[in-house]
Amino acid sequence: MKITLINPPYSLQERYGEKIPKDLQYTLPPLGLMYIASSLEKNNHEVSIIDVPAYNYTIQEIIEKIKQQNPKIVGITALTPTINNTLKLSKEIKQNLPDILIVLGGAHPSGFPQKILEENEFVDIIVIGEGELTFPELCDKIEKKKPLSIVKGIAYNYKNKIVINQKREYIKNLDEIPFPARHLVPIKTKYKQLPYHYKKQPLVHMITSRGCPYGKCTFCFEAGRLGPYYRKRSPEDVVEEIKQVIKDYGAKEISFWDDNFVVGEKWIKKFNELLKKENIEISWSCSSRIDMLNEEILKEMKDAGCWTIFIGVESGDQDLLNRIKKGTNLEQIKQVVRMIQKHGIEIRASFMLALPGETPEKAEKTIKFAIELDPDYAQFCTTSPYDGTEIYQDALASGSLLKNLDYYNSMTPAFIPGGYSSLDEVKKMQEKAFRKFYMRPKFIYKKLKSIKSMDDVKRYYEGFKFYIGFTR
């Protein structure tokens, strides 16, 4: 059966603001859809992917692409900030091609299947949670005209009644999932990482785990509606995928997208050993919780090719860290940051502004703390209190929430804490944070000193243009 999967429209300007220059186009491959696609292909379905952000297609161009492909089913993914675009596109597809079944998946539809089906009659089915088993089974049943009631992990409208089937269990062994179908997207030509997020090209994105072993942070969807069940692929499986992307796509760098890559010292040790045993010399980056890192792990990671680690610091105010149940303290953060820097690994650090309970004075403490830590890159996100998380209830009780889900992208203010007077004050605090961090003579000197090639010059120039567009 023919199936078309769509990554919905979502521009850099929608993500970061209208002032971002139009000539800066950074987009990443839809890894989730590529996993679904490979699972469908494994079940002998004919699959295509329309990655709208990669080509900047209009809705009419998307409709024409679908007509050419003539699928029975169109599957569209959605996060909270993209759900409105997904629903608009779904409606247009149904109006132009009424015989096509429209299936939604992704984090937002998984969290709110009842609401989406009740309010949008053009959506036929929702896949809840992981789709690698559910979607192929759903397609098989539709192709054979079997009842949908026997498919676990879906919701649908049946005779004007919303039906939510039995929940599907998490996929326990991630090694059983085929590698992402990268051959279905323009992996070599259309994707580009943000300027400070890579060292070498071509870069390929991968994921080695799902869920979160910590599962307490109040702002995290993994710790809320989706649950914290953590699973990790074997080091052998991950290394096999690295070998494949080197062979097929000439990969020189891997960006691991896991929320927490550094989990389990034995796993990290085995992974590093396999890279050396296979004589794989490749740069890579990852994310980690502060409390997962130590001297031995960092040394092994550096030796195996890790050049940068993304850490979630979140706040420079201990009361706010406690309130979001981060499980870290300021002194611990400082010690680990110095340890990472000692091993010659760059740091990308994330900070949250406009948390429930924050005041401008507490935000200033976060900015000061970021400057004291002096990471190689810092992002200052505004808090997006997603429905289904613990912080959502805190936000309702301690400030004003915006209803427009387009703003829930962590870069556009969507919440006004009680300590702020307006949304504009939140935005100006965010802009101030970027200015004070990036316009320091020390930071500028460090970047100029690190320039080793014309590629570095180009990356820093693009990064400067991005910064200007974001803060002006």
C-alpha positions as CSV (number, residue, x, y, z in Angstrom):
1,M,0.0,0.0,0.0
2,K,1.2,3.5,-0.8
3,I,1.8,5.8,2.2
4,T,3.0,9.4,2.4
5,L,4.5,10.8,5.5
6,I,4.7,14.5,6.0
7,N,6.8,16.8,8.2
8,P,4.5,19.9,8.4
9,P,5.4,23.4,7.5
10,Y,7.6,25.1,10.1
11,S,10.0,27.9,9.2
12,L,13.0,29.2,11.1
13,Q,11.1,32.5,11.5
14,E,8.2,30.6,13.2
15,R,10.7,28.9,15.5
16,Y,12.9,31.9,16.4
17,G,11.0,35.0,15.3
18,E,10.2,37.0,12.2
19,K,13.4,39.0,12.4
20,I,15.6,36.1,11.6
21,P,17.1,36.8,8.1
22,K,15.4,34.8,5.3
23,D,18.7,33.7,3.8
24,L,19.5,31.8,7.0
25,Q,17.9,28.4,6.5
26,Y,18.6,25.7,9.1
27,T,16.5,22.6,9.1
28,L,17.1,19.1,10.4
29,P,15.9,15.7,9.0
30,P,12.7,14.3,10.5
31,L,14.2,11.5,12.4
32,G,10.9,10.3,13.8
33,L,9.3,10.0,10.4
34,M,12.3,8.2,9.0
35,Y,12.0,5.6,11.7
36,I,8.3,5.1,10.9
37,A,9.1,4.9,7.2
38,S,11.8,2.2,7.7
39,S,9.3,0.2,9.8
40,L,6.7,0.5,7.0
41,E,9.1,-0.5,4.4
42,K,10.0,-3.6,6.5
43,N,6.3,-4.5,6.3
44,N,6.4,-4.2,2.4
45,H,4.6,-0.8,2.1
46,E,5.6,1.8,-0.5
47,V,6.6,4.9,1.5
48,S,7.5,8.4,0.6
49,I,8.3,11.4,2.8
50,I,7.5,15.0,2.1
51,D,9.7,17.1,4.3
52,V,8.1,20.5,3.9
53,P,10.6,22.6,5.9
54,A,13.5,21.2,3.8
55,Y,11.9,22.5,0.5
56,N,9.7,25.3,1.9
57,Y,6.7,23.9,0.0
58,T,3.4,25.8,-0.1
59,I,0.3,24.0,0.8
60,Q,-0.8,23.8,-2.8
61,E,2.6,22.3,-3.7
62,I,2.1,19.7,-1.0
63,I,-1.3,18.8,-2.4
64,E,0.2,18.4,-5.8
65,K,3.0,16.1,-4.4
66,I,0.4,14.0,-2.7
67,K,-1.6,13.7,-5.9
68,Q,1.5,12.5,-7.8
69,Q,2.2,9.9,-5.1
70,N,-1.4,8.7,-4.9
71,P,-1.3,7.2,-1.4
72,K,-4.1,5.5,0.5
73,I,-2.9,7.0,3.8
74,V,-1.2,10.3,4.7
75,G,0.6,10.4,8.0
76,I,1.5,13.8,9.5
77,T,3.6,14.4,12.6
78,A,3.1,17.2,15.1
79,L,4.7,18.8,18.1
80,T,2.9,21.4,20.2
81,P,4.3,24.4,18.3
82,T,3.5,22.7,14.9
83,I,0.1,21.3,15.7
84,N,-1.8,24.3,14.2
85,N,0.2,24.0,11.0
86,T,-0.5,20.3,11.0
87,L,-4.2,20.7,11.4
88,K,-4.4,23.4,8.7
89,L,-2.6,21.1,6.3
90,S,-4.7,18.1,7.2
91,K,-7.9,20.1,6.5
92,E,-6.6,21.2,3.1
93,I,-5.7,17.7,2.2
94,K,-9.1,16.3,3.2
95,Q,-10.9,19.1,1.3
96,N,-8.9,18.4,-1.9
97,L,-8.4,14.6,-1.6
98,P,-11.4,13.4,0.5
99,D,-10.7,9.7,0.0
100,I,-7.3,9.8,1.6
101,L,-7.1,8.7,5.3
102,I,-5.3,11.2,7.4
103,V,-3.4,9.8,10.4
104,L,-1.7,12.1,12.9
105,G,1.2,11.1,15.2
106,G,3.8,12.7,17.4
107,A,4.0,14.1,20.9
108,H,1.1,16.5,20.8
109,P,-1.5,14.3,19.1
110,S,-0.4,11.4,21.5
111,G,-1.1,13.7,24.5
112,F,-4.5,14.9,23.3
113,P,-6.1,12.4,21.0
114,Q,-9.7,12.9,22.3
115,K,-9.5,16.7,22.0
116,I,-8.0,16.7,18.5
117,L,-10.5,14.2,17.1
118,E,-13.5,16.0,18.7
119,E,-12.5,19.4,17.3
120,N,-11.2,18.3,13.8
121,E,-13.5,16.0,11.8
122,F,-11.0,15.9,8.9
123,V,-8.5,13.9,11.1
124,D,-9.4,10.2,10.7
125,I,-7.0,8.4,13.1
126,I,-4.3,9.2,15.7
127,V,-1.4,7.0,16.5
128,I,-0.6,7.3,20.2
129,G,3.0,7.0,21.4
130,E,5.7,5.1,19.5
131,G,4.5,4.4,16.0
132,E,7.1,1.8,14.7
133,L,4.8,-1.1,15.5
134,T,1.4,0.6,15.6
135,F,1.5,2.4,12.2
136,P,2.5,-0.7,10.1
137,E,-0.1,-2.8,11.9
138,L,-2.7,-0.1,11.3
139,C,-1.8,0.0,7.6
140,D,-2.0,-3.7,7.3
141,K,-5.5,-3.8,8.9
142,I,-6.7,-1.0,6.6
143,E,-5.3,-2.7,3.5
144,K,-7.0,-6.0,4.5
145,K,-10.2,-4.2,5.6
146,K,-10.0,-5.5,9.1
147,P,-11.6,-3.7,12.1
148,L,-9.5,-0.9,13.7
149,S,-10.7,-2.1,17.2
150,I,-7.9,-4.7,17.2
151,V,-5.1,-2.2,16.8
152,K,-3.5,-1.2,20.0
153,G,-2.3,2.4,20.5
154,I,-4.7,4.3,18.2
155,A,-7.7,6.6,18.5
156,Y,-10.4,7.3,15.9
157,N,-13.9,8.5,15.2
158,Y,-16.4,5.6,14.8
159,K,-20.0,6.4,14.2
160,N,-19.6,9.9,15.7
161,K,-18.0,8.5,18.8
162,I,-14.4,8.9,19.7
163,V,-12.8,5.5,20.3
164,I,-9.4,5.1,22.1
165,N,-8.1,1.6,21.9
166,Q,-6.0,-0.2,24.4
167,K,-2.6,1.3,25.0
168,R,0.3,-0.2,23.2
169,E,3.3,-1.3,25.3
170,Y,6.6,0.6,24.9
171,I,9.0,-1.1,22.5
172,K,11.4,-2.8,24.9
173,N,14.2,-3.7,22.6
174,L,15.1,-0.7,20.4
175,D,17.6,-2.8,18.5
176,E,14.7,-4.4,16.7
177,I,13.7,-1.1,15.0
178,P,15.3,-0.7,11.6
179,F,17.7,2.2,11.0
180,P,15.9,5.4,9.9
181,A,15.0,5.5,6.1
182,R,17.4,8.3,5.3
183,H,17.2,7.4,1.6
184,L,13.7,8.9,1.5
185,V,14.9,12.5,2.4
186,P,17.5,14.8,0.8
187,I,20.0,13.9,3.5
188,K,23.0,15.2,1.5
189,T,21.7,18.5,0.1
190,K,18.9,20.1,2.2
191,Y,19.9,19.9,5.9
192,K,22.0,22.3,7.9
193,Q,22.7,22.5,11.6
194,L,22.8,25.8,13.5
195,P,26.3,27.5,13.1
196,Y,27.6,26.7,16.6
197,H,26.3,23.1,16.7
198,Y,28.8,21.3,14.4
199,K,32.5,21.0,13.6
200,K,32.5,18.9,10.5
201,Q,30.3,18.2,7.5
202,P,28.5,16.0,6.5
203,L,26.8,15.7,9.8
204,V,24.2,12.9,10.5
205,H,21.7,12.9,13.4
206,M,21.1,9.7,15.5
207,I,19.3,8.6,18.6
208,T,20.4,5.9,21.0
209,S,17.7,5.9,23.6
210,R,14.1,6.8,24.5
211,G,12.5,8.1,27.6
212,C,14.3,9.6,30.6
213,P,15.8,7.7,33.6
214,Y,15.3,10.6,35.9
215,G,11.7,11.5,35.1
216,K,11.1,14.2,37.7
217,C,11.7,17.6,36.0
218,T,8.4,19.4,36.2
219,F,8.8,21.1,32.7
220,C,9.5,17.8,30.8
221,F,6.8,16.1,28.7
222,E,8.8,12.8,29.1
223,A,8.3,13.1,32.9
224,G,4.6,14.0,32.5
225,R,2.0,12.7,30.1
226,L,4.3,10.4,28.1
227,G,5.9,8.8,31.2
228,P,9.6,8.3,32.0
229,Y,10.2,4.7,30.8
230,Y,13.8,4.6,29.7
231,R,15.3,2.3,27.1
232,K,18.7,2.3,25.3
233,R,20.0,0.6,22.2
234,S,23.0,-1.7,22.5
235,P,26.4,-0.1,21.8
236,E,26.9,-2.6,19.0
237,D,23.7,-1.5,17.2
238,V,24.6,2.2,17.5
239,V,28.1,1.5,16.1
240,E,26.6,-0.4,13.2
241,E,24.5,2.6,12.3
242,I,27.5,4.9,12.5
243,K,29.3,2.6,10.1
244,Q,26.3,2.7,7.7
245,V,26.1,6.5,7.6
246,I,29.8,6.8,7.1
247,K,29.6,4.3,4.2
248,D,26.3,5.6,2.6
249,Y,26.5,9.3,3.4
250,G,30.1,10.1,4.0
251,A,29.4,11.2,7.6
252,K,32.2,12.9,9.4
253,E,30.2,13.9,12.5
254,I,27.4,12.4,14.5
255,S,25.0,14.5,16.5
256,F,23.2,12.4,19.1
257,W,19.7,13.7,19.8
258,D,19.0,11.8,23.0
259,D,17.7,13.9,25.8
260,N,20.2,12.0,28.0
261,F,23.0,10.3,26.0
262,V,25.3,9.7,29.0
263,V,23.5,7.1,31.0
264,G,25.3,4.1,32.3
265,E,29.1,4.0,32.6
266,K,29.3,0.5,31.3
267,W,27.4,1.5,28.1
268,I,29.6,4.5,27.5
269,K,32.8,2.4,28.1
270,K,31.6,-0.3,25.6
271,F,30.6,2.3,23.0
272,N,34.0,4.0,23.2
273,E,35.8,0.6,23.0
274,L,33.8,-0.4,19.9
275,L,34.7,2.9,18.1
276,K,38.4,2.2,18.7
277,K,38.1,-1.5,17.8
278,E,36.4,-0.7,14.5
279,N,38.9,2.1,13.9
280,I,36.1,4.7,13.6
281,E,37.4,8.2,13.8
282,I,34.5,10.5,13.9
283,S,33.5,13.7,15.8
284,W,30.3,13.5,17.8
285,S,28.2,15.6,20.2
286,C,25.6,14.7,22.7
287,S,23.4,15.9,25.7
288,S,23.8,14.9,29.3
289,R,22.5,15.7,32.8
290,I,25.1,17.3,34.9
291,D,25.0,14.5,37.5
292,M,25.7,11.8,34.9
293,L,29.3,13.1,34.3
294,N,32.6,12.3,36.0
295,E,36.3,12.4,35.2
296,E,36.6,8.9,33.8
297,I,33.5,9.2,31.5
298,L,34.7,12.6,30.2
299,K,38.2,11.3,29.4
300,E,36.8,8.3,27.5
301,M,34.3,10.4,25.6
302,K,37.0,12.9,24.6
303,D,39.3,10.1,23.5
304,A,36.4,8.6,21.4
305,G,35.7,11.8,19.5
306,C,33.2,13.8,21.6
307,W,33.8,17.5,21.1
308,T,30.8,19.1,22.7
309,I,28.2,18.3,25.4
310,F,24.8,20.0,25.7
311,I,23.8,20.5,29.3
312,G,20.5,21.8,30.8
313,V,21.6,24.2,33.6
314,E,18.1,25.8,33.5
315,S,18.6,28.5,36.3
316,G,21.1,30.4,38.4
317,D,18.6,30.6,41.3
318,Q,18.6,27.5,43.6
319,D,15.0,28.1,44.7
320,L,13.9,27.9,41.0
321,L,16.0,24.7,40.4
322,N,14.3,23.2,43.4
323,R,10.8,24.2,42.2
324,I,11.3,22.5,38.8
325,K,12.7,19.4,40.6
326,K,15.9,19.5,38.6
327,G,17.8,17.6,41.2
328,T,21.0,19.7,40.9
329,N,22.6,22.6,42.8
330,L,24.6,25.6,41.7
331,E,27.9,24.4,43.2
332,Q,27.6,21.0,41.6
333,I,26.9,22.6,38.2
334,K,30.0,24.8,38.5
335,Q,32.2,21.9,39.4
336,V,31.0,19.7,36.5
337,V,31.3,22.6,34.0
338,R,34.9,23.1,35.1
339,M,35.6,19.4,34.8
340,I,34.2,19.3,31.2
341,Q,36.3,22.3,30.3
342,K,39.4,20.7,31.8
343,H,39.0,17.8,29.4
344,G,38.9,20.1,26.4
345,I,35.2,19.4,25.6
346,E,33.1,22.4,24.5
347,I,29.9,23.1,26.4
348,R,26.5,24.2,25.0
349,A,24.4,25.2,28.0
350,S,20.6,25.8,28.1
351,F,18.9,28.2,30.5
352,M,15.2,28.8,31.2
353,L,13.8,32.2,31.7
354,A,10.3,33.1,32.9
355,L,9.9,30.0,35.1
356,P,6.9,30.0,37.6
357,G,8.1,31.9,40.6
358,E,10.7,33.9,38.6
359,T,11.1,37.7,39.0
360,P,13.4,39.9,36.9
361,E,15.8,39.9,39.8
362,K,16.0,36.1,39.7
363,A,16.4,36.2,35.9
364,E,19.4,38.5,36.4
365,K,20.9,35.8,38.7
366,T,20.5,33.3,35.8
367,I,22.2,35.6,33.4
368,K,25.1,36.3,35.8
369,F,25.5,32.5,36.5
370,A,25.6,31.8,32.7
371,I,28.4,34.4,32.3
372,E,30.3,32.9,35.3
373,L,30.1,29.4,33.9
374,D,31.3,30.7,30.5
375,P,30.1,27.9,28.2
376,D,31.1,28.0,24.6
377,Y,27.4,28.5,23.6
378,A,24.4,29.4,25.6
379,Q,20.7,29.5,24.8
380,F,18.1,31.3,26.9
381,C,14.8,29.7,26.4
382,T,11.5,31.1,27.6
383,T,9.4,28.6,29.5
384,S,6.7,26.7,27.6
385,P,4.4,25.1,30.2
386,Y,3.1,22.2,28.2
387,D,-0.3,20.8,29.2
388,G,0.3,17.4,30.8
389,T,3.4,18.5,32.7
390,E,3.7,19.4,36.3
391,I,4.9,22.9,35.5
392,Y,1.6,23.5,33.6
393,Q,-0.3,23.4,36.9
394,D,2.3,25.6,38.6
395,A,2.1,28.1,35.7
396,L,-1.7,28.2,35.9
397,A,-1.5,29.1,39.6
398,S,1.3,31.6,39.5
399,G,1.0,33.6,36.3
400,S,-0.7,34.0,32.9
401,L,-0.6,31.4,30.1
402,L,-1.0,32.3,26.5
403,K,-3.5,30.0,24.6
404,N,-1.8,30.2,21.2
405,L,0.2,27.0,20.9
406,D,2.3,28.5,18.1
407,Y,4.2,30.3,20.9
408,Y,5.1,27.0,22.7
409,N,8.5,26.6,21.1
410,S,10.8,27.6,24.0
411,M,12.0,30.7,22.2
412,T,8.8,32.8,22.0
413,P,7.4,33.8,25.4
414,A,4.2,31.8,26.2
415,F,4.0,32.4,29.9
416,I,4.1,35.5,32.1
417,P,5.2,34.7,35.7
418,G,3.5,36.7,38.4
419,G,6.8,38.5,39.0
420,Y,6.7,40.2,35.5
421,S,4.4,42.9,34.4
422,S,3.9,41.9,30.7
423,L,4.9,39.6,27.9
424,D,7.1,42.3,26.5
425,E,9.1,42.4,29.8
426,V,9.7,38.7,29.4
427,K,10.9,39.1,25.8
428,K,13.2,42.0,26.7
429,M,14.8,39.9,29.5
430,Q,15.5,37.1,27.0
431,E,17.1,39.6,24.6
432,K,19.1,41.1,27.4
433,A,20.4,37.6,28.3
434,F,21.6,37.0,24.8
435,R,23.2,40.4,24.6
436,K,25.0,40.2,27.9
437,F,26.3,36.7,27.2
438,Y,27.4,37.1,23.6
439,M,28.6,40.7,23.5
440,R,31.3,40.2,26.2
441,P,34.8,41.0,25.0
442,K,36.0,37.7,26.6
443,F,33.5,35.7,24.5
444,I,34.3,37.5,21.3
445,Y,38.0,37.2,21.9
446,K,37.7,33.5,22.6
447,K,35.8,32.9,19.4
448,L,38.2,34.9,17.3
449,K,41.1,33.0,18.8
450,S,39.5,29.7,18.0
451,I,39.2,30.4,14.2
452,K,41.2,27.7,12.3
453,S,39.7,27.8,8.8
454,M,37.4,29.7,6.4
455,D,34.6,27.3,7.4
456,D,35.0,28.6,11.0
457,V,34.8,32.2,9.7
458,K,31.6,31.4,7.8
459,R,30.0,29.6,10.7
460,Y,30.7,32.5,13.1
461,Y,29.5,35.1,10.6
462,E,26.2,33.1,10.2
463,G,26.0,32.8,13.9
464,F,26.4,36.6,14.3
465,K,23.6,37.2,11.7
466,F,21.3,34.8,13.6
467,Y,22.1,36.5,16.9
468,I,21.3,39.9,15.5
469,G,18.0,38.7,14.0
470,F,17.0,37.1,17.3
471,T,17.8,40.1,19.6
472,R,17.1,43.3,17.6
